[in-house]
Amino acid sequence: GMSAGASPVLVNGRPIAAVSVSAATGRLDRAKAAAAVLRTSRLIATQFIRARELAQDYSTSELQWDIEDEFDRVS
C-alpha cells in the first residue's frame, strides 16, 4: 500500500497548481504529511502573488503580467 496527500495552490480562489506527496503507507505520517503539503501550497501561492506584484511594479505599460493570460480559458 501507498498513501498520498495533495493540496491545490490557490491564488485569489483559483487553483493554479497542486502539491502532493506519496509514500509507502507504513512510512507516511498522515498528519505531518498533510500539514507539510498545506504549508507548501500556501508558501507557493504567497510567492506567486509576490512575484506577480513585483512584475507589475517594475514593468512598463506595454509589458503587464496578467494571471488570466497564463492559462487557457475554460468556456
C-alpha positions as CSV (number, residue, x, y, z in Angstrom):
1,G,0.0,0.0,0.0
2,M,0.7,3.5,-0.8
3,S,-0.7,6.7,0.7
4,A,-0.8,10.2,-0.7
5,G,-2.0,13.7,0.2
6,A,-2.5,16.7,-2.0
7,S,-3.5,20.4,-1.9
8,P,-4.3,22.9,-4.6
9,V,-2.2,26.1,-4.8
10,L,-4.9,28.8,-4.8
11,V,-4.4,32.4,-5.9
12,N,-7.5,34.6,-5.4
13,G,-9.5,31.4,-5.0
14,R,-8.4,29.9,-8.3
15,P,-6.2,26.8,-8.5
16,I,-3.0,27.5,-10.4
17,A,-1.1,24.3,-9.4
18,A,-1.1,21.5,-6.9
19,V,1.3,20.0,-4.4
20,S,1.3,16.3,-3.5
21,V,3.3,13.7,-1.5
22,S,3.1,10.0,-1.6
23,A,4.9,7.2,0.2
24,A,4.5,3.7,1.4
25,T,1.6,3.6,3.9
26,G,3.8,2.4,6.7
27,R,6.3,5.2,6.3
28,L,3.9,8.1,5.9
29,D,2.8,10.1,8.9
30,R,-0.5,11.4,7.6
31,A,-0.8,14.3,9.9
32,K,2.7,15.5,9.3
33,A,2.4,15.0,5.5
34,A,-0.9,16.9,5.4
35,A,0.5,19.8,7.3
36,A,3.6,19.9,5.1
37,V,1.6,19.8,1.9
38,L,-0.7,22.6,3.1
39,R,2.2,24.8,4.3
40,T,4.0,24.2,1.0
41,S,0.9,25.1,-1.2
42,R,0.3,28.3,0.8
43,L,4.0,29.3,0.5
44,I,3.9,28.7,-3.3
45,A,0.8,30.8,-3.5
46,T,2.3,33.6,-1.4
47,Q,5.5,33.6,-3.5
48,F,3.5,33.6,-6.8
49,I,1.4,36.6,-5.7
50,R,4.6,38.5,-4.6
51,A,6.3,37.7,-7.9
52,R,3.3,39.0,-9.8
53,E,3.2,42.2,-7.7
54,L,6.9,42.8,-8.4
55,A,6.5,42.2,-12.1
56,Q,3.6,44.7,-12.2
57,D,5.5,47.2,-10.1
58,Y,8.6,47.1,-12.3
59,S,7.3,46.5,-15.7
60,T,6.4,49.0,-18.4
61,S,2.9,49.7,-19.5
62,E,3.5,47.5,-22.6
63,L,4.6,44.6,-20.5
64,Q,1.9,43.7,-18.0
65,W,1.6,40.3,-16.4
66,D,-1.9,39.0,-16.1
67,I,-2.5,35.7,-14.5
68,E,-5.5,35.1,-16.8
69,D,-3.1,35.1,-19.8
70,E,-1.1,32.3,-18.2
71,F,-3.9,29.7,-18.5
72,D,-6.3,28.6,-21.2
73,R,-9.8,30.0,-20.6
74,V,-12.5,27.4,-19.9
75,S,-15.7,28.1,-21.6
